[in-house]
Amino acid sequence: MHLLGKTNIDFIGKRNISFVISSIIAILGIIGLVQITRGAANMGIDFSGGTSMQLKFAKPIAMADARTALHKHGIARVDLQEIKEGNKLLIKIDKNAGAAVGKSADAVKASFTSEFADNPYVVESTTEIGPSIGDKLRKDTLVAVAISLLGIILYIAWRFDFKFGIGATVATIHDCLAMFAVFYLFNKEINLLFITAVLTIAGYSLTDTVVVFDRIRENLHKNLKGAMQTIFNASINEVLSRTIVTSTTVFLAAASLFLFGGEVIHDFSLALLVGVLVGTYSSVFVASPIVVLLENRALVKQGGKA
């Protein structure tokens, strides 16, 4: 599909503006990442430890009544999410909620059995994670993200050139930091689903960047006349329609999950939405301009003209 036809947009010429925007995003992302590493963000029980339960009631139950019942029985730090389809309630209890890990589920069942005797329920799922395991998961997750980014730079460097690998890696790190920034600033829960979304977007961003780099490499091999900036701009414009179509279809799929997927994957789909937008932006305004800067610097050192 050629939605735009032939375009001639000077993407590389706008690199100074894009670098300022990306720097702000990166700084916010680094702040969020530091806070997440320290455990000072809104950490899910996957990383902080605690109990997660999903209950299905025979009749609808008010969130306020459920919270009051839990507080009455000594469970203070609790996060409730209503799942309207099927009268379900998702309960997440912090490790410091007032009951020891391993006993929180019993405390929840006791409180609901006592306070809602006329509204029977069944426990659909229960997950309990100790604080030491949560801390280890958090550290292992950050290591996994770092290893994946290292793999990206090695792959791009092998397939294209080391300068292209740097550009792709910086763009991918930029996308990950953007997602960390959004979730930290809006106090969204950081859990394993979020990390899954981060790694998914890292792969998506890399794929989008590789498509652009492939066209750039083709045009460079054709020995097209013109400055490096001209060749890169022409290549990006040639694949622009494909980039927009691909991003739009992925965005619509993520949007449908966000709107209709339910509370459990709400934050996961939000992370995908943010990642698709930022990933599309970075493949054009971050990865390629960085490669142009590196290529021009190499030409200047060799005594050529950028």
TORRONU-51771 format. One record per residue (C-alpha): x, y, z; residue in one letter; residue number from 1. Coordinates in pm, 1 decimal. Each point is the difference from the previous one (the first is absolute). Example, Ala and Ser with C-alpha at 12.3 -4.5 7.8 and 13.67 -1.06 7.14 Angstrom:
BEGIN
x,y,z,rest,nr
1230.0,-450.0,780.0,a,1
137.0,344.0,-66.0,s,2
//
This chain:
BEGIN
x,y,z,rest,nr
0.0,0.0,0.0,m,1
133.6,340.7,-99.8,h,2
-190.1,238.7,220.7,l,3
226.2,298.7,-55.3,l,4
135.7,-44.4,-349.4,g,5
342.6,146.4,-64.2,k,6
121.6,223.8,282.6,t,7
306.7,218.4,39.2,n,8
17.7,83.1,370.3,i,9
329.6,113.9,148.3,d,10
2.3,-227.5,303.1,f,11
374.6,21.1,60.8,i,12
-10.3,379.9,-18.3,g,13
-230.9,2.2,301.0,k,14
239.9,-204.8,209.9,r,15
83.3,284.0,240.5,n,16
-365.4,32.6,99.1,i,17
-41.5,-375.7,29.9,s,18
318.2,-29.9,208.1,f,19
-133.7,257.2,248.3,v,20
-331.6,-187.4,29.0,i,21
175.8,-335.1,32.2,s,22
240.8,136.5,262.5,s,23
-292.4,111.6,216.6,i,24
-162.3,-342.6,-40.3,i,25
328.5,-174.0,85.4,a,26
58.7,209.0,313.4,i,27
-350.0,-72.3,128.6,l,28
47.9,-366.8,-84.4,g,29
330.7,-18.8,186.2,i,30
-161.4,157.1,307.1,i,31
-281.2,-254.5,-20.0,g,32
242.9,-288.4,-51.3,l,33
208.8,105.1,301.8,v,34
-310.4,17.1,216.0,q,35
-116.4,-337.7,-126.7,i,36
342.8,-150.5,71.7,t,37
-20.9,138.8,353.5,r,38
-350.1,-141.9,37.9,g,39
-134.7,352.4,58.3,a,40
-253.8,-11.2,-284.3,a,41
-342.0,-166.1,-5.0,n,42
143.2,-349.8,2.7,m,43
-236.9,-289.6,-54.9,g,44
7.2,-301.0,223.7,i,45
214.9,-174.4,-263.6,d,46
289.1,220.2,114.2,f,47
-92.2,116.5,349.2,s,48
-163.0,-313.5,139.1,g,49
-357.9,-50.4,105.2,g,50
-319.2,-182.6,-93.3,t,51
-224.2,20.8,-305.6,s,52
-347.1,-157.2,-5.0,m,53
-285.3,-5.3,-247.9,q,54
-344.9,-69.3,141.6,l,55
-327.1,-62.3,-180.9,k,56
-315.7,100.3,188.0,f,57
-355.3,-118.4,-54.6,a,58
-124.7,360.9,3.3,k,59
162.9,337.1,-74.7,p,60
208.5,138.6,283.3,i,61
80.4,367.0,62.1,a,62
370.8,90.1,10.0,m,63
-53.0,222.7,303.2,a,64
-170.3,-280.2,192.7,d,65
277.2,-245.7,-86.1,a,66
269.5,245.4,109.4,r,67
-183.8,73.7,324.1,t,68
-28.0,-371.3,75.6,a,69
372.5,-53.8,-52.8,l,70
94.3,303.3,211.8,h,71
-232.2,-120.9,273.8,k,72
192.2,-327.2,15.8,h,73
340.9,167.0,12.1,g,74
98.9,-8.2,-368.4,i,75
89.8,363.3,-69.6,a,76
230.6,25.8,-301.6,r,77
-205.9,-159.7,-273.7,v,78
-73.1,77.6,-365.7,d,79
-340.3,-98.0,-137.7,l,80
-98.0,-25.6,-366.1,q,81
-353.3,-75.1,-108.4,e,82
-55.0,-235.3,-292.3,i,83
-361.2,60.8,-91.4,k,84
-29.5,-300.8,-227.7,e,85
-102.1,-277.7,237.9,g,86
-4.2,201.8,325.5,n,87
371.1,-54.3,52.7,k,88
234.8,182.5,233.8,l,89
378.7,13.3,-32.4,l,90
170.6,54.5,335.3,i,91
367.8,86.7,35.6,k,92
135.8,10.4,352.4,i,93
331.8,162.2,83.0,d,94
252.8,-197.9,204.5,k,95
-48.3,255.9,279.9,n,96
-379.5,-11.7,-9.7,a,97
-33.7,-135.5,351.3,g,98
3.5,-375.1,-62.8,a,99
305.6,-215.5,-53.4,a,100
73.1,-123.9,-349.6,v,101
-161.0,-342.5,-21.6,g,102
-288.8,102.7,225.9,k,103
-138.9,298.4,-191.1,s,104
-222.2,-219.8,-215.1,a,105
-152.7,-161.6,308.6,d,106
-58.9,343.0,152.8,a,107
-176.7,122.6,-314.8,v,108
-223.8,-306.8,-16.9,k,109
-84.8,29.0,367.3,a,110
-94.8,366.5,-32.2,s,111
-222.0,-50.1,-305.7,f,112
-163.2,-311.3,142.8,t,113
-83.0,194.6,314.3,s,114
-112.4,328.7,-157.9,e,115
-175.2,-132.2,-313.9,f,116
-172.8,-313.4,118.9,a,117
-286.8,62.2,-244.1,d,118
235.9,29.9,-298.0,n,119
196.3,-325.2,-43.8,p,120
320.2,-3.3,-201.3,y,121
262.6,-232.1,-142.9,v,122
375.0,58.6,-11.7,v,123
107.5,-20.5,-365.0,e,124
371.4,58.8,56.0,s,125
249.1,77.5,275.5,t,126
362.4,106.1,-35.6,t,127
235.0,64.1,290.8,e,128
356.7,128.3,-32.4,i,129
243.9,56.6,284.8,g,130
193.7,330.9,16.9,p,131
337.9,-166.5,-57.3,s,132
-127.0,-169.3,-315.3,i,133
-152.5,327.3,-117.2,g,134
332.2,181.2,48.5,d,135
184.1,-270.1,-195.4,k,136
-258.7,16.3,-279.5,l,137
46.6,376.3,-26.6,r,138
377.9,-30.8,-31.4,k,139
-19.1,-292.9,-242.2,d,140
-249.3,189.2,-215.6,t,141
231.1,300.2,-36.9,l,142
285.0,-235.6,-92.5,v,143
-223.5,-164.7,-263.2,a,144
-81.8,338.3,-153.4,v,145
371.4,92.7,-8.0,a,146
95.7,-330.3,-165.1,i,147
-271.5,42.2,-263.5,s,148
129.9,347.9,-87.6,l,149
355.3,-136.2,-27.7,l,150
-128.8,-268.0,-236.3,g,151
-161.3,269.4,-214.3,i,152
321.1,198.2,-49.5,i,153
195.4,-317.0,-86.5,l,154
-263.5,-112.4,-250.7,y,155
-25.2,337.1,-177.7,i,156
377.4,41.3,-0.3,a,157
34.1,-342.2,-165.5,w,158
-278.8,53.0,-253.1,r,159
76.5,360.3,-94.0,f,160
283.1,195.6,156.7,d,161
110.1,91.6,349.5,f,162
-130.1,357.3,-43.5,k,163
-341.2,-138.0,-94.8,f,164
12.1,-220.6,310.0,g,165
59.2,303.4,219.3,i,166
-291.8,184.7,-159.7,g,167
-238.0,-295.3,42.6,a,168
107.0,-60.8,358.2,t,169
-36.9,365.0,102.0,v,170
-347.9,6.3,-158.0,a,171
-102.3,-319.2,181.0,t,172
130.6,126.1,334.2,i,173
-186.7,325.4,-68.3,h,174
-325.4,-195.2,-48.5,d,175
47.4,-201.4,319.0,c,176
78.3,315.4,200.0,l,177
-313.0,168.5,-139.8,a,178
-214.7,-284.7,131.1,m,179
171.4,12.0,339.9,f,180
-56.9,377.0,9.2,a,181
-373.3,-22.6,-76.6,v,182
-66.2,-276.2,251.0,f,183
200.5,171.4,273.8,y,184
-151.4,346.5,-54.6,l,185
-356.0,-135.0,-5.7,f,186
68.8,-235.3,292.9,n,187
-93.5,-307.4,-200.8,k,188
84.0,-338.1,144.8,e,189
334.4,-148.4,-98.9,i,190
-43.7,-375.3,-32.1,n,191
107.1,-289.4,-220.4,l,192
-266.5,83.9,-259.5,l,193
151.6,346.6,-35.6,f,194
348.1,-146.7,-48.8,i,195
-148.3,-234.4,-261.6,t,196
-139.4,305.0,-179.9,a,197
340.3,174.0,18.0,v,198
178.0,-295.5,-160.7,l,199
-278.0,-33.9,-259.3,t,200
36.4,363.7,-100.2,i,201
377.9,-34.2,-8.6,a,202
-43.9,-273.0,-261.0,g,203
-262.5,200.4,-189.9,y,204
216.4,312.4,-4.3,s,205
298.3,-201.0,-122.5,l,206
-206.2,-150.9,-283.1,t,207
-124.5,341.7,-108.2,d,208
352.7,141.1,12.1,t,209
141.7,-291.7,-201.6,v,210
-251.0,68.0,-281.4,v,211
121.8,359.8,-21.5,v,212
365.5,-107.3,20.5,f,213
-51.4,-259.5,-275.6,d,214
-119.3,267.9,-241.7,r,215
286.8,229.4,101.3,i,216
251.1,-278.0,-65.0,r,217
-154.4,-69.4,-341.5,e,218
28.7,364.5,-99.0,n,219
356.5,23.7,130.1,l,220
95.8,-305.3,-209.2,h,221
-150.3,169.0,-306.4,k,222
253.2,278.7,51.8,n,223
-268.3,264.4,-25.5,l,224
141.2,347.7,-36.1,k,225
-53.8,246.3,277.8,g,226
89.3,65.1,358.5,a,227
-55.2,-266.6,263.3,m,228
-295.2,197.7,134.6,q,229
-165.5,-2.1,-343.2,t,230
34.8,-376.9,-38.8,i,231
-140.0,-65.9,347.1,f,232
-293.9,235.8,-55.3,n,233
-83.2,-163.7,-332.3,a,234
12.1,-346.4,156.7,s,235
-225.8,94.3,292.0,i,236
-252.7,160.5,-235.6,n,237
-4.8,-312.2,-217.9,e,238
-107.8,-223.5,291.9,v,239
-208.7,261.8,180.7,l,240
-332.2,-132.9,-126.4,s,241
90.3,-354.1,107.4,r,242
108.2,126.1,342.9,t,243
-327.0,184.3,57.1,i,244
-216.9,-292.4,-115.9,v,245
186.5,-247.7,222.1,t,246
-6.8,227.8,303.8,s,247
-368.6,78.1,-47.5,t,248
-101.7,-365.8,-14.8,t,249
203.0,-85.1,311.7,v,250
-137.0,308.8,177.0,f,251
-359.7,-98.9,-79.8,l,252
58.7,-350.6,132.7,a,253
149.0,138.9,322.8,a,254
-284.1,253.8,24.6,a,255
-259.2,-278.2,-19.8,s,256
175.3,-178.1,287.2,l,257
7.8,324.6,196.8,f,258
-371.0,70.5,-52.1,l,259
-147.8,-349.5,11.3,f,260
263.2,-229.0,151.3,g,261
-102.2,50.6,362.0,g,262
175.3,129.5,310.0,e,263
258.6,-276.2,23.1,v,264
183.3,99.6,-321.5,i,265
-96.3,368.8,5.3,h,266
346.1,127.1,97.5,d,267
169.2,-250.9,-231.2,f,268
-195.2,130.4,-299.8,s,269
69.2,359.2,109.1,l,270
372.1,-77.0,-6.0,a,271
-38.9,-142.0,-351.8,l,272
-182.3,313.9,-117.5,l,273
273.5,225.7,135.2,v,274
270.5,-226.6,-138.0,g,275
-142.2,-13.1,-353.1,v,276
-21.8,379.1,-21.3,l,277
348.3,56.1,140.3,v,278
149.0,-287.7,-199.3,g,279
-129.2,141.2,-327.8,t,280
134.0,343.1,90.9,y,281
343.8,-129.5,100.3,s,282
56.7,-205.5,-316.0,s,283
-29.6,320.3,-204.5,v,284
112.8,280.8,230.1,f,285
254.9,-173.3,224.4,v,286
166.8,-301.8,-161.5,a,287
61.4,144.0,-347.6,s,288
119.8,349.4,110.5,p,289
251.7,-159.8,237.2,i,290
142.5,-212.0,-281.7,v,291
23.7,311.5,-221.7,v,292
194.4,183.6,270.3,l,293
239.9,-292.2,41.2,l,294
43.7,-42.0,-376.4,e,295
65.0,372.6,-50.4,n,296
249.7,4.9,282.5,r,297
183.4,-295.3,-155.5,a,298
8.9,176.5,-339.8,l,299
138.5,317.2,154.3,v,300
276.3,-196.4,172.9,k,301
86.4,-160.2,-335.1,q,302
17.7,341.3,-163.5,g,303
-320.4,-44.4,-199.3,g,304
-306.6,220.0,-20.9,k,305
-303.2,-85.9,213.2,a,306
//
